[in-house]
């Protein structure tokens, strides 16, 4: 699992460099993501890489997700890399 997180982080970093972020992310998207704080979510990036956990922080550029199952890791995902967010039932 630790290798999966390392690969996810590396893939996101490389894609962040390759894909220039849009000049502005729509405020409605950032506020919608912020409204999901403390919810269990599954986030898919533009490369179809998925990461599941609890959304613990959000700002206009990044979200932070913490895994709930051991080993617990944290992912920092740029908003411009998100292609889908699925909210789990509590």
C-alpha positions in Angstrom: 0.0 0.0 0.0 2.9 2.3 0.8 4.2 1.8 -2.8 0.8 2.7 -4.2 0.8 6.0 -2.3 4.3 6.7 -3.5 3.3 6.0 -7.1 0.2 8.1 -6.8 2.2 11.0 -5.4 4.8 10.7 -8.1 2.2 10.5 -10.9 0.4 13.6 -9.5 3.6 15.5 -9.3 4.7 14.6 -12.8 1.2 15.4 -14.3 1.1 18.7 -12.4 4.3 19.7 -14.1 3.1 18.5 -17.6 -0.4 20.0 -17.4 -0.3 23.7 -16.7 -3.1 24.6 -14.3 -5.9 26.7 -15.6 -5.5 30.3 -14.8 -8.4 30.1 -12.3 -10.4 27.2 -11.0 -14.1 28.0 -10.8 -14.9 29.2 -7.3 -18.0 27.1 -7.3 -15.9 23.9 -7.7 -13.6 24.9 -4.9 -16.5 25.8 -2.6 -18.3 22.5 -3.5 -15.2 20.5 -2.6 -14.8 22.5 0.6 -18.4 21.6 1.6 -17.3 17.9 1.7 -14.9 18.3 4.6 -14.9 15.3 6.9 -16.7 13.2 4.4 -15.5 9.9 3.0 -14.7 10.5 -0.7 -13.1 8.8 -3.6 -11.2 11.1 -5.9 -10.1 10.3 -9.4 -7.4 12.3 -11.2 -7.2 13.0 -14.9 -5.2 9.8 -15.2 -7.9 7.7 -13.6 -5.8 7.2 -10.5 -8.1 6.9 -7.5 -7.6 7.7 -3.8 -10.1 7.0 -1.1 -10.3 8.6 2.4 -11.6 11.4 4.4 -11.3 15.0 3.1 -9.5 16.8 5.8 -8.6 20.1 4.2 -9.4 22.1 1.1 -8.2 25.4 -0.4 -8.5 27.0 -3.8 -5.6 25.0 -5.1 -5.3 21.6 -3.3 -7.3 19.1 -1.3 -5.9 16.9 1.4 -7.3 13.4 1.9 -6.4 11.0 4.7 -6.8 7.3 4.3 -8.9 5.6 6.9 -7.5 2.1 6.6 -4.0 1.2 7.8 -1.5 2.1 6.8 -3.0 5.6 7.0 -1.4 8.0 4.5 -2.2 11.5 3.4 -2.5 12.7 -0.2 -2.3 16.3 -1.4 -4.1 16.6 -4.7 -4.2 19.7 -6.9 -7.8 20.7 -7.8 -6.9 21.1 -11.5 -6.0 17.4 -11.5 -9.4 16.2 -10.2 -11.6 14.6 -12.8 -14.3 13.1 -10.4 -15.2 13.0 -6.8 -17.5 10.3 -5.4 -19.0 10.9 -1.9 -19.6 7.7 0.2 -22.6 7.2 2.4 -21.6 7.7 6.0 
